Amino acid sequence: MFKLKTTLVIALAIFASSFAQATELKEWTFLVFINGHNNLSSFADMNIKDMEKTGSSDKVNVVVEWGSTSSKMTKRLLVLKSTNPSKVTSPSVMEMPNHDMGDYRNLVDFVNWGVKTYPAKHYFVAVWNHGSGWHRSSLPVSARDISFDDNTGNSISTEQLGLAMQESAKIIGHNVDIYGSDACLMQMVEVASEFKGSVDIMVGSQETEPGEGWPYAPFIKQWVAKPTMTSAEVGVLLSKEYQKAYAGGVYGNKPGTTFSATDLSKLPALYASLTTLQNSLRGLDTAQFAQVKTAINNSINFYYSDYVDLGDFLSKTQSLDFSRGINGLSQTQTALKQVVLSTDNGSTYKGASGLSIWLPTYTSSELNRYDNLEFSKITGWNELVRQVVR
């Protein structure tokens, strides 16, 4: 009897220990929404194989939703370590036919599924695809914010991306710890503002990204080695690794790259100073305002010339001989530095500050839409834009 009882106790203890390990939350789940329903499909395969060089660990889940041009099925994978360089070997956990990755509701569904299936203390949600910043353009392709699905003709607008992160935060039970765009031109204050109250850290590029995108292999390797990093530390790590990858690293030498990590909890001070700044700029006389427009034209800009580097615009404005009379200018410079945790750019963009802002000097059909962005509602920046393009 005694022996049987002891054996039973040991068995129960082993079961309890195994159950605790099975239900213990991992530190992180990395959810990557890989929309390869377009001409980037081959890079999606490459990036997933790079993820497989390390794969998920006992502390970090690496999970992808993968659409490609080679299959009618969109797959959800738990990324596991593989030494096979020729194909993706991670198991398909779920498959969906004719899946529209240009529908923000499917991004939310992926997050919901990921949180339930791979629970963790922290979540990093990334959208992988073409990107065009906050607005649409007809060149070089019919660019539509982010996540263009060529199968359906749909995409996720900046406003819808904000809704997706709001819904994701509700699902998670707290803010999305990190949101990232593995896509071009998305690191803008207008995009960040749509995440108000739903995202802690935002990472991405102000400029276009090379096709290779993020350096998943070195990034995940270091992240998995230190899984208790904070959200800010993970964001800064990715920013540093991105710059290294294109500065003679795994993706060669491409000096025209940009990347930054930003702390969105610091945005309220930036909003307040920008509100003051735009009011002051709008009150300048005609000759002074003409000089401000010249400062806009002389500031660092990106693939779309109306995407102006916010920090450089502030610096160019500060160099004007009447800048001491512009309220909010120095405060905005200080607030911007508090928002941007790390700016890691190639040599072409050494002066870029980490966040872009919309400053067109031409009349745009997007003005009415811009009026309704959260950034415009909070700061009134749209009123300054309308005065610039007048």
C-alpha positions in Angstrom: 0.0 0.0 0.0 2.7 2.4 1.0 4.6 1.8 -2.2 1.5 2.2 -4.3 0.6 5.4 -2.6 4.1 6.8 -3.1 4.0 5.8 -6.8 0.6 7.5 -7.2 1.9 10.7 -5.5 5.0 10.8 -7.8 2.8 10.2 -10.8 0.4 13.0 -9.8 3.4 15.3 -9.2 4.8 14.5 -12.6 1.4 15.2 -14.2 1.0 18.5 -12.3 4.5 19.5 -13.4 3.8 18.7 -17.0 0.5 20.5 -16.9 2.1 23.6 -15.5 4.8 23.5 -18.2 2.2 23.1 -20.9 0.0 26.0 -19.6 2.9 28.3 -18.7 2.7 31.5 -20.8 5.7 32.0 -23.1 7.3 35.4 -23.0 6.5 36.4 -26.6 4.4 35.4 -29.5 5.6 36.9 -32.8 2.6 37.1 -35.3 3.7 37.9 -38.8 0.9 38.5 -41.4 2.8 37.6 -44.6 0.8 38.7 -47.6 2.6 37.2 -50.6 -0.4 37.5 -52.9 1.6 39.7 -55.2 5.1 40.1 -56.8 6.8 39.8 -53.4 5.9 36.1 -53.0 9.4 34.8 -53.5 10.7 37.0 -50.7 8.0 35.6 -48.4 9.5 32.1 -49.0 13.0 33.5 -48.3 12.0 35.3 -45.1 10.2 32.2 -43.7 13.2 30.1 -44.4 15.3 32.7 -42.6 12.9 32.5 -39.6 13.5 28.7 -39.6 17.2 29.1 -39.0 16.2 29.6 -35.4 12.5 28.9 -35.2 10.3 29.0 -32.1 11.7 28.3 -28.7 10.5 27.4 -25.2 10.0 31.1 -24.6 9.2 32.7 -28.0 6.5 31.5 -30.5 7.2 32.5 -34.1 3.9 32.2 -36.0 3.0 33.3 -39.6 0.0 33.6 -41.8 1.4 32.9 -45.2 -0.2 33.7 -48.5 1.7 33.1 -51.7 1.3 33.0 -55.5 2.3 29.3 -55.6 -0.8 28.1 -53.7 -4.5 28.8 -53.4 -4.3 28.0 -49.7 -3.2 30.6 -47.2 -1.4 28.8 -44.4 -0.8 29.4 -40.7 2.5 28.0 -39.6 4.3 27.5 -36.3 7.8 28.3 -37.4 10.2 25.5 -36.3 14.0 25.3 -36.7 15.1 23.7 -40.0 18.4 23.0 -41.7 16.7 22.5 -45.1 17.7 25.6 -47.2 15.6 24.7 -50.2 12.0 24.8 -48.8 9.8 25.8 -45.9 9.4 22.8 -43.6 7.5 24.3 -40.7 4.1 22.5 -40.1 0.9 24.0 -41.4 -1.4 24.3 -38.5 -4.4 25.7 -40.5 -5.2 26.3 -44.1 -7.7 28.7 -45.7 -8.8 28.8 -49.4 -9.2 32.0 -51.3 -8.2 34.0 -48.3 -8.2 37.9 -48.7 -5.2 39.3 -47.0 -6.2 42.8 -48.0 -9.1 42.6 -45.5 -8.2 44.0 -42.1 -10.7 41.7 -40.5 -8.6 38.7 -41.5 -5.6 40.4 -39.8 -7.7 40.6 -36.7 -8.8 37.0 -37.1 -5.1 35.9 -37.3 -4.3 37.8 -34.1 -7.3 36.3 -32.4 -6.3 32.8 -33.5 -2.7 33.4 -32.6 -3.5 34.6 -29.1 -5.7 31.6 -28.4 -3.4 29.1 -29.9 0.0 30.5 -28.8 -0.7 32.5 -25.6 2.1 34.7 -24.3 2.8 37.6 -22.0 3.7 39.9 -24.9 2.8 40.1 -28.6 4.6 41.5 -31.6 2.3 41.9 -34.6 3.9 42.6 -38.0 2.3 43.2 -41.4 4.5 42.0 -44.3 3.8 43.3 -47.8 3.9 46.4 -50.0 3.3 49.7 -48.2 2.8 53.3 -49.2 2.5 55.2 -46.0 -0.8 56.7 -45.0 -2.1 57.6 -48.5 -2.8 56.1 -51.9 -0.8 56.8 -55.1 -1.1 55.8 -58.7 2.7 55.4 -59.2 4.6 53.1 -59.6 1.7 50.7 -58.9 -1.7 51.4 -57.6 -0.4 51.8 -54.0 -3.0 51.5 -51.3 -1.6 52.0 -47.8 -0.5 48.5 -46.8 -1.1 44.7 -47.5 -2.1 44.8 -51.2 -3.8 41.5 -52.2 -3.6 41.1 -56.0 -6.0 38.2 -55.9 -8.9 40.4 -54.6 -7.7 44.0 -55.4 -8.1 44.9 -51.7 -5.7 46.4 -49.2 -5.7 47.6 -45.6 -6.1 51.4 -45.2 -4.3 53.3 -42.5 -7.6 53.8 -40.7 -8.4 50.1 -41.0 -5.0 49.2 -39.7 -5.8 51.3 -36.6 -9.1 49.5 -36.2 -7.2 46.2 -36.5 -4.8 47.1 -33.7 -7.7 48.4 -31.5 -9.4 45.0 -31.9 -6.1 43.2 -31.3 -5.6 45.0 -28.1 -9.0 44.0 -26.9 -8.3 40.4 -27.8 -4.9 40.4 -26.0 -6.3 42.2 -22.9 -3.6 44.9 -23.1 -1.9 47.1 -25.8 -0.2 45.3 -28.6 3.3 45.4 -27.3 4.9 46.0 -30.7 3.5 46.7 -34.1 5.7 46.6 -37.1 5.4 47.2 -40.9 7.7 45.0 -43.0 6.7 47.3 -45.8 7.7 50.5 -47.4 7.2 54.1 -46.1 5.0 53.2 -43.1 7.0 54.9 -40.3 4.9 58.1 -40.2 3.3 60.1 -37.4 0.0 59.8 -39.2 0.2 55.9 -39.1 1.3 56.0 -35.4 -1.6 58.2 -34.4 -4.1 55.6 -35.6 -2.7 53.3 -32.9 -3.6 55.7 -30.1 -4.4 53.6 -27.0 -3.7 50.3 -28.7 0.1 49.9 -29.4 3.1 50.5 -27.2 6.0 50.4 -29.7 6.0 50.9 -33.5 8.8 49.9 -35.8 9.4 50.3 -39.5 11.0 52.3 -42.3 10.4 55.9 -43.4 11.8 55.0 -46.9 11.1 52.1 -49.3 12.4 48.8 -48.1 14.5 46.5 -50.3 12.7 43.3 -51.3 14.6 41.2 -48.7 12.8 43.2 -46.0 13.6 42.5 -42.3 16.7 40.4 -41.3 14.7 37.7 -39.6 17.6 35.3 -39.1 19.9 37.4 -37.0 17.0 39.2 -35.3 15.2 36.1 -34.1 18.4 34.4 -33.1 19.3 37.2 -30.7 15.7 37.6 -29.5 15.3 34.0 -28.6 18.6 34.1 -26.8 17.3 36.8 -24.5 13.5 36.4 -24.4 12.9 38.5 -21.4 13.8 41.7 -23.3 11.2 44.5 -22.9 9.1 45.7 -25.9 11.4 48.7 -26.3 14.5 46.5 -26.3 13.1 44.2 -28.9 12.1 47.1 -31.1 15.6 48.7 -30.8 17.2 45.3 -31.5 15.3 44.9 -34.8 16.1 48.5 -35.8 19.8 47.9 -35.2 19.8 44.6 -37.0 18.0 46.1 -40.0 20.7 48.7 -40.4 23.5 46.2 -40.0 21.9 43.9 -42.5 22.1 46.5 -45.3 25.5 48.0 -44.2 27.5 45.1 -45.5 25.6 42.5 -43.5 23.4 39.6 -44.6 21.7 41.7 -47.3 24.8 43.5 -48.7 25.4 47.2 -48.8 22.4 49.4 -49.5 22.9 52.9 -48.2 19.4 54.2 -48.9 17.7 52.3 -46.0 16.0 53.7 -42.9 14.6 52.1 -39.8 13.4 53.3 -36.4 11.7 52.2 -33.2 9.3 54.5 -31.6 7.6 54.7 -28.2 4.0 55.6 -28.8 3.3 56.3 -25.1 5.3 59.5 -25.6 3.1 60.8 -28.4 0.8 63.1 -26.3 3.7 65.6 -25.7 4.4 65.5 -29.5 0.8 66.1 -30.2 0.6 69.1 -27.9 3.8 70.7 -29.3 2.7 70.1 -32.9 -0.7 71.7 -32.2 1.1 74.8 -30.9 3.6 74.8 -33.8 1.0 74.5 -36.6 -1.0 77.3 -35.1 2.1 79.5 -34.9 3.2 78.7 -38.4 -0.3 79.6 -39.8 -0.1 83.0 -38.2 3.1 84.0 -40.0 2.9 86.8 -42.6 3.0 85.9 -46.3 6.8 86.4 -46.7 7.6 84.4 -43.6 5.2 81.6 -44.6 6.9 81.5 -48.1 10.2 80.7 -46.3 8.5 77.9 -44.4 7.4 76.4 -47.7 11.0 76.6 -48.9 12.1 74.8 -45.7 9.6 72.1 -46.5 11.0 71.7 -50.0 14.6 71.6 -48.7 13.9 69.0 -46.0 14.7 65.4 -46.3 12.0 63.5 -48.1 11.5 60.0 -49.3 10.1 58.0 -52.2 7.0 60.2 -52.2 8.3 63.8 -52.0 5.4 64.8 -49.7 6.6 62.4 -47.0 8.9 64.8 -45.2 11.2 63.9 -42.3 9.7 65.6 -39.3 13.0 66.2 -37.5 14.7 67.7 -40.5 11.8 70.0 -41.2 12.0 71.2 -37.7 15.7 71.9 -38.1 15.3 73.7 -41.4 12.5 75.8 -39.8 14.7 76.6 -36.8 17.4 78.0 -39.2 15.0 80.7 -40.4 15.9 84.1 -39.1 12.5 84.6 -37.4 12.4 81.1 -35.8 12.5 82.5 -32.3 9.0 83.8 -32.8 7.6 80.4 -33.8 5.9 78.9 -30.8 6.2 75.1 -30.2 9.3 74.6 -32.4 11.8 73.7 -29.7 9.2 71.8 -27.8 8.4 69.7 -30.8 12.1 68.9 -31.3 12.4 67.7 -27.7 9.2 65.7 -27.9 10.2 64.0 -31.1 13.5 62.8 -29.5 11.5 61.3 -26.6 9.2 59.4 -29.0 12.0 57.9 -31.2 14.0 55.3 -29.3 16.4 54.4 -32.1 17.1 55.7 -35.6 19.2 53.4 -37.7 19.7 54.7 -41.3 22.0 54.1 -44.2 24.5 56.8 -45.2 22.0 58.4 -47.7 19.6 59.2 -44.8 21.9 59.9 -41.9 20.0 63.0 -41.0 16.5 61.3 -40.9 14.9 61.5 -37.5 12.8 58.3 -37.4 9.3 59.7 -38.2 7.9 61.2 -41.4 5.0 63.6 -41.7 2.8 64.6 -44.6 3.7 68.0 -46.0 2.6 68.3 -49.7 3.2 71.5 -51.6 0.6 70.6 -54.2 -3.2 70.3 -54.1 -4.1 66.7 -53.2 -7.2 64.7 -53.6 -6.4 63.1 -50.3 -7.0 66.3 -48.3 -10.6 65.4 -47.2 -9.4 62.0 -46.1 -6.5 63.6 -44.2 -9.0 65.8 -42.3 -10.4 62.6 -40.7 -7.2 61.0 -39.6 -6.7 60.8 -35.8 -3.5 62.9 -36.2 -5.4 65.8 -37.9 -8.2 65.6 -35.3 -5.7 65.8 -32.4 -3.3 68.4 -33.7 -5.0 70.4 -36.5 -2.1 69.6 -38.8 -4.5 69.4 -41.7 -5.2 73.1 -41.4 -1.5 73.8 -41.9 -1.3 71.5 -44.9 -4.3 73.3 -46.4 -2.5 76.6 -46.0 0.7 75.2 -47.5 -1.0 74.0 -50.7 -3.2 77.1 -51.1 
